[in-house]
Amino acid sequence: MLALIALLILSPILAVCMIVLILTGEHEVFYFQKRMGYKNRPFFIWKFATMLKNSEKMGPGTITVRKDPRVLPFGRFLRKTKMNELPQIFNVLLGTMSVVGARPLVISGFEQYSDEIKAKVYATPPGITGIGSIVFRDEEHILSQGGNPQEIYNTKIAPYKGALELWYQKNISFWVDIKIIILTFWVIIFPKSELHYKWLKGLPQKPEYL
């Protein structure tokens, strides 16, 4: 129901984005990528195309860093505003995603989780937004701090992201989901805000690199 309402409300924005994408860049509208989903079954996620074709075979692969040359000009705007995620409404309508849940990772990213996290993280359908999306809203910046981006992801981001998703599975409720939806819009407007650490009880301790 939420997805249908969102689709109706956002249809003008979706239409404008689609037209701009057709007329610019590489003239691709949608990008489909295999992600890990509900009960550890892979599915294809919908996104607006923001990068060069075959970008996964260039540079750091599935990892995107700040000012990544593979990102197209309009794609950079879509990624900054998170509007590239809007087509995932269709995933919700298809039943492969929910509005709130653990972010569906690429298979290689999922493999960085411990066996405990792998067994629990997708006990519920993955979401368009979630606590991992809020905390790591500027993941590209973290990956651009120097060093090997893949190593940074494996050693710093993946462990904490996994702990956050386990927190969600242990605390899942209607009201937690409502708070996460509100916080998603909040951090888009106020990207440096840490309101989630005050509003969501029991979140794993914030690591120093954040």
C-alpha atoms as a printed R data frame, in Angstrom:
    type eleno elety resid chain resno      x       y       z
1   ATOM     1    CA   MET     A     1  0.000   0.000   0.000
2   ATOM     2    CA   LEU     A     2  2.817   2.401   0.916
3   ATOM     3    CA   ALA     A     3  4.602   1.559  -2.336
4   ATOM     4    CA   LEU     A     4  1.485   2.248  -4.428
5   ATOM     5    CA   ILE     A     5  0.885   5.573  -2.667
6   ATOM     6    CA   ALA     A     6  4.563   6.511  -3.113
7   ATOM     7    CA   LEU     A     7  4.436   5.573  -6.791
8   ATOM     8    CA   LEU     A     8  1.427   7.822  -7.373
9   ATOM     9    CA   ILE     A     9  2.957  10.746  -5.488
10  ATOM    10    CA   LEU     A    10  6.411  10.391  -7.022
11  ATOM    11    CA   SER     A    11  5.341   9.568 -10.577
12  ATOM    12    CA   PRO     A    12  6.006  13.150 -11.852
13  ATOM    13    CA   ILE     A    13  9.544  13.064 -10.390
14  ATOM    14    CA   LEU     A    14 10.145   9.574 -11.776
15  ATOM    15    CA   ALA     A    15  8.958  10.698 -15.209
16  ATOM    16    CA   VAL     A    16 11.298  13.728 -15.224
17  ATOM    17    CA   CYS     A    17 14.272  11.592 -14.163
18  ATOM    18    CA   MET     A    18 13.503   9.051 -16.873
19  ATOM    19    CA   ILE     A    19 13.326  11.739 -19.565
20  ATOM    20    CA   VAL     A    20 16.609  13.342 -18.452
21  ATOM    21    CA   LEU     A    21 18.353   9.949 -18.388
22  ATOM    22    CA   ILE     A    22 17.100   9.131 -21.883
23  ATOM    23    CA   LEU     A    23 18.440  12.441 -23.205
24  ATOM    24    CA   THR     A    24 21.790  12.478 -21.367
25  ATOM    25    CA   GLY     A    25 24.714  10.274 -20.405
26  ATOM    26    CA   GLU     A    26 24.540   6.866 -22.030
27  ATOM    27    CA   HIS     A    27 20.765   7.085 -22.576
28  ATOM    28    CA   GLU     A    28 20.071   4.291 -20.083
29  ATOM    29    CA   VAL     A    29 17.149   4.699 -17.660
30  ATOM    30    CA   PHE     A    30 17.309   1.710 -15.339
31  ATOM    31    CA   TYR     A    31 20.161  -0.334 -13.930
32  ATOM    32    CA   PHE     A    32 19.569  -3.860 -12.665
33  ATOM    33    CA   GLN     A    33 22.052  -5.473 -10.291
34  ATOM    34    CA   LYS     A    34 22.010  -8.838  -8.523
35  ATOM    35    CA   ARG     A    35 21.714  -8.428  -4.769
36  ATOM    36    CA   MET     A    36 21.220 -10.752  -1.819
37  ATOM    37    CA   GLY     A    37 17.608 -10.836  -0.643
38  ATOM    38    CA   TYR     A    38 15.034 -12.450   1.615
39  ATOM    39    CA   LYS     A    39 16.238 -15.721   3.148
40  ATOM    40    CA   ASN     A    40 19.541 -15.307   1.285
41  ATOM    41    CA   ARG     A    41 17.999 -15.665  -2.154
42  ATOM    42    CA   PRO     A    42 19.505 -13.393  -4.847
43  ATOM    43    CA   PHE     A    43 17.263 -11.012  -6.815
44  ATOM    44    CA   PHE     A    44 17.707  -8.063  -9.172
45  ATOM    45    CA   ILE     A    45 17.384  -4.596  -7.672
46  ATOM    46    CA   TRP     A    46 16.026  -1.644  -9.692
47  ATOM    47    CA   LYS     A    47 17.922   1.663  -9.752
48  ATOM    48    CA   PHE     A    48 18.201   4.652 -12.014
49  ATOM    49    CA   ALA     A    49 21.329   4.351 -14.170
50  ATOM    50    CA   THR     A    50 23.961   6.687 -12.729
51  ATOM    51    CA   MET     A    51 27.248   5.244 -13.991
52  ATOM    52    CA   LEU     A    52 28.989   4.235 -17.186
53  ATOM    53    CA   LYS     A    53 28.010   0.927 -18.730
54  ATOM    54    CA   ASN     A    54 30.119  -1.998 -17.500
55  ATOM    55    CA   SER     A    55 31.320   0.180 -14.600
56  ATOM    56    CA   GLU     A    56 31.602  -2.927 -12.421
57  ATOM    57    CA   LYS     A    57 34.463  -4.047 -14.659
58  ATOM    58    CA   MET     A    58 36.306  -0.736 -14.202
59  ATOM    59    CA   GLY     A    59 38.264   0.731 -11.297
60  ATOM    60    CA   PRO     A    60 37.186  -0.532  -7.851
61  ATOM    61    CA   GLY     A    61 34.361  -2.664  -9.288
62  ATOM    62    CA   THR     A    62 31.144  -2.637  -7.240
63  ATOM    63    CA   ILE     A    63 32.590  -0.120  -4.772
64  ATOM    64    CA   THR     A    64 31.939   3.553  -5.546
65  ATOM    65    CA   VAL     A    65 34.159   6.263  -4.070
66  ATOM    66    CA   ARG     A    66 33.607  10.011  -3.882
67  ATOM    67    CA   LYS     A    67 34.163  11.813  -7.208
68  ATOM    68    CA   ASP     A    68 34.242   8.431  -8.924
69  ATOM    69    CA   PRO     A    69 34.917   9.156 -12.643
70  ATOM    70    CA   ARG     A    70 32.519   6.372 -13.627
71  ATOM    71    CA   VAL     A    71 29.554   8.352 -12.271
72  ATOM    72    CA   LEU     A    72 27.755  10.441 -14.904
73  ATOM    73    CA   PRO     A    73 26.915  14.139 -14.219
74  ATOM    74    CA   PHE     A    74 23.163  13.675 -13.711
75  ATOM    75    CA   GLY     A    75 23.891  10.414 -11.952
76  ATOM    76    CA   ARG     A    76 25.940  12.313  -9.393
77  ATOM    77    CA   PHE     A    77 22.886  14.430  -8.565
78  ATOM    78    CA   LEU     A    78 20.671  11.351  -8.314
79  ATOM    79    CA   ARG     A    79 23.107   9.612  -5.974
80  ATOM    80    CA   LYS     A    80 23.591  12.673  -3.748
81  ATOM    81    CA   THR     A    81 19.834  13.092  -3.279
82  ATOM    82    CA   LYS     A    82 19.290   9.291  -3.083
83  ATOM    83    CA   MET     A    83 16.775   9.617  -5.921
84  ATOM    84    CA   ASN     A    84 18.584   6.810  -7.742
85  ATOM    85    CA   GLU     A    85 16.942   4.481  -5.211
86  ATOM    86    CA   LEU     A    86 13.363   5.475  -6.121
87  ATOM    87    CA   PRO     A    87 12.824   2.704  -8.725
88  ATOM    88    CA   GLN     A    88 13.070   0.208  -5.864
89  ATOM    89    CA   ILE     A    89  9.399   0.980  -5.333
90  ATOM    90    CA   PHE     A    90  8.907  -1.556  -8.136
91  ATOM    91    CA   ASN     A    91 10.889  -4.109  -6.099
92  ATOM    92    CA   VAL     A    92  8.451  -3.564  -3.229
93  ATOM    93    CA   LEU     A    93  5.493  -4.066  -5.567
94  ATOM    94    CA   LEU     A    94  7.129  -7.247  -6.900
95  ATOM    95    CA   GLY     A    95  7.601  -8.538  -3.354
96  ATOM    96    CA   THR     A    96 11.403  -8.750  -3.437
97  ATOM    97    CA   MET     A    97 11.899  -5.787  -1.077
98  ATOM    98    CA   SER     A    98 10.188  -3.930   1.727
99  ATOM    99    CA   VAL     A    99 10.178  -0.213   2.516
100 ATOM   100    CA   VAL     A   100 12.374  -0.739   5.592
101 ATOM   101    CA   GLY     A   101 14.899  -3.508   6.142
102 ATOM   102    CA   ALA     A   102 18.552  -4.428   5.792
103 ATOM   103    CA   ARG     A   103 20.083  -3.000   2.642
104 ATOM   104    CA   PRO     A   104 20.431  -5.706  -0.026
105 ATOM   105    CA   LEU     A   105 24.154  -6.104  -0.671
106 ATOM   106    CA   VAL     A   106 25.943  -7.257  -3.790
107 ATOM   107    CA   ILE     A   107 26.979 -10.890  -3.392
108 ATOM   108    CA   SER     A   108 30.641 -10.023  -2.784
109 ATOM   109    CA   GLY     A   109 29.652  -7.574  -0.037
110 ATOM   110    CA   PHE     A   110 27.398 -10.161   1.606
111 ATOM   111    CA   GLU     A   111 30.329 -12.588   1.709
112 ATOM   112    CA   GLN     A   112 32.203 -10.153   3.969
113 ATOM   113    CA   TYR     A   113 29.689 -10.772   6.759
114 ATOM   114    CA   SER     A   114 30.363 -13.342   9.463
115 ATOM   115    CA   ASP     A   115 28.381 -16.590   9.370
116 ATOM   116    CA   GLU     A   116 26.217 -15.323  12.260
117 ATOM   117    CA   ILE     A   117 25.229 -12.195  10.359
118 ATOM   118    CA   LYS     A   118 24.680 -14.095   7.100
119 ATOM   119    CA   ALA     A   119 22.225 -16.392   8.858
120 ATOM   120    CA   LYS     A   120 20.120 -13.570  10.312
121 ATOM   121    CA   VAL     A   121 20.460 -10.382   8.257
122 ATOM   122    CA   TYR     A   122 17.825 -11.271   5.656
123 ATOM   123    CA   ALA     A   123 15.384 -13.076   7.922
124 ATOM   124    CA   THR     A   124 13.016 -10.327   6.745
125 ATOM   125    CA   PRO     A   125 12.925  -8.785   3.242
126 ATOM   126    CA   PRO     A   126 15.612  -6.174   2.498
127 ATOM   127    CA   GLY     A   127 14.505  -2.542   2.423
128 ATOM   128    CA   ILE     A   128 14.711   0.596   0.343
129 ATOM   129    CA   THR     A   129 15.988   2.210   3.516
130 ATOM   130    CA   GLY     A   130 17.221   0.935   6.844
131 ATOM   131    CA   ILE     A   131 19.518   1.714   9.742
132 ATOM   132    CA   GLY     A   132 22.538   0.773   7.609
133 ATOM   133    CA   SER     A   133 21.473   3.259   4.939
134 ATOM   134    CA   ILE     A   134 21.114   6.024   7.529
135 ATOM   135    CA   VAL     A   135 24.446   5.483   9.275
136 ATOM   136    CA   PHE     A   136 26.347   4.895   6.022
137 ATOM   137    CA   ARG     A   137 24.550   7.595   4.039
138 ATOM   138    CA   ASP     A   138 27.949   8.913   2.900
139 ATOM   139    CA   GLU     A   139 29.743   5.598   2.440
140 ATOM   140    CA   GLU     A   140 31.510   6.957  -0.650
141 ATOM   141    CA   HIS     A   141 33.275   9.550   1.511
142 ATOM   142    CA   ILE     A   142 34.487   6.907   3.980
143 ATOM   143    CA   LEU     A   143 35.858   4.804   1.132
144 ATOM   144    CA   SER     A   144 37.739   7.835  -0.208
145 ATOM   145    CA   GLN     A   145 39.734   8.522   2.962
146 ATOM   146    CA   GLY     A   146 42.864   6.844   1.617
147 ATOM   147    CA   GLY     A   147 44.022   3.285   1.237
148 ATOM   148    CA   ASN     A   148 42.431   0.430  -0.641
149 ATOM   149    CA   PRO     A   149 38.625   0.970  -0.858
150 ATOM   150    CA   GLN     A   150 37.933  -2.774  -0.842
151 ATOM   151    CA   GLU     A   151 40.058  -3.270   2.261
152 ATOM   152    CA   ILE     A   152 38.370  -0.331   3.996
153 ATOM   153    CA   TYR     A   153 34.977  -1.837   3.232
154 ATOM   154    CA   ASN     A   154 35.966  -5.323   4.397
155 ATOM   155    CA   THR     A   155 37.682  -4.302   7.628
156 ATOM   156    CA   LYS     A   156 35.698  -1.241   8.739
157 ATOM   157    CA   ILE     A   157 32.351  -0.847   7.024
158 ATOM   158    CA   ALA     A   158 31.141  -4.449   6.719
159 ATOM   159    CA   PRO     A   159 31.572  -5.394  10.425
160 ATOM   160    CA   TYR     A   160 29.731  -2.320  11.724
161 ATOM   161    CA   LYS     A   161 27.069  -2.452   9.034
162 ATOM   162    CA   GLY     A   162 26.453  -6.089   9.942
163 ATOM   163    CA   ALA     A   163 26.124  -5.192  13.637
164 ATOM   164    CA   LEU     A   164 23.586  -2.492  12.763
165 ATOM   165    CA   GLU     A   165 21.508  -4.910  10.701
166 ATOM   166    CA   LEU     A   166 21.524  -7.456  13.545
167 ATOM   167    CA   TRP     A   167 20.319  -4.674  15.852
168 ATOM   168    CA   TYR     A   168 17.429  -4.088  13.451
169 ATOM   169    CA   GLN     A   169 16.469  -7.765  13.360
170 ATOM   170    CA   LYS     A   170 16.419  -7.865  17.177
171 ATOM   171    CA   ASN     A   171 14.411  -4.646  17.524
172 ATOM   172    CA   ILE     A   172 12.128  -4.771  14.491
173 ATOM   173    CA   SER     A   173  8.701  -3.251  15.095
174 ATOM   174    CA   PHE     A   174  6.194  -0.980  13.398
175 ATOM   175    CA   TRP     A   175  7.407   2.034  15.393
176 ATOM   176    CA   VAL     A   176 11.079   1.338  14.712
177 ATOM   177    CA   ASP     A   177 10.248   1.258  10.993
178 ATOM   178    CA   ILE     A   178  8.375   4.562  11.253
179 ATOM   179    CA   LYS     A   179 11.364   6.150  13.017
180 ATOM   180    CA   ILE     A   180 13.748   4.846  10.344
181 ATOM   181    CA   ILE     A   181 11.569   6.291   7.563
182 ATOM   182    CA   ILE     A   182 11.494   9.689   9.305
183 ATOM   183    CA   LEU     A   183 15.254   9.552   9.959
184 ATOM   184    CA   THR     A   184 15.907   8.723   6.301
185 ATOM   185    CA   PHE     A   185 14.374  12.031   5.197
186 ATOM   186    CA   TRP     A   186 16.003  13.818   8.131
187 ATOM   187    CA   VAL     A   187 19.586  12.825   7.217
188 ATOM   188    CA   ILE     A   188 19.025  13.755   3.566
189 ATOM   189    CA   ILE     A   189 18.205  17.292   4.716
190 ATOM   190    CA   PHE     A   190 20.743  17.288   7.576
191 ATOM   191    CA   PRO     A   191 23.481  14.889   6.436
192 ATOM   192    CA   LYS     A   192 25.722  15.495   9.469
193 ATOM   193    CA   SER     A   193 22.969  14.783  11.975
194 ATOM   194    CA   GLU     A   194 23.410  11.954  14.469
195 ATOM   195    CA   LEU     A   195 19.822  12.010  15.708
196 ATOM   196    CA   HIS     A   196 19.531   8.248  15.091
197 ATOM   197    CA   TYR     A   197 21.968   7.530  17.937
198 ATOM   198    CA   LYS     A   198 19.680   9.428  20.310
199 ATOM   199    CA   TRP     A   199 16.331   8.277  18.896
200 ATOM   200    CA   LEU     A   200 17.014   4.573  18.396
201 ATOM   201    CA   LYS     A   201 17.895   2.824  21.636
202 ATOM   202    CA   GLY     A   202 20.681   0.299  21.841
203 ATOM   203    CA   LEU     A   203 22.455   1.016  18.555
204 ATOM   204    CA   PRO     A   204 25.974  -0.466  18.455
205 ATOM   205    CA   GLN     A   205 28.599   2.025  19.607
206 ATOM   206    CA   LYS     A   206 29.680   4.416  16.881
207 ATOM   207    CA   PRO     A   207 33.172   3.592  15.511
208 ATOM   208    CA   GLU     A   208 35.864   6.284  15.456
209 ATOM   209    CA   TYR     A   209 36.048   6.514  11.646
210 ATOM   210    CA   LEU     A   210 32.461   7.798  11.554
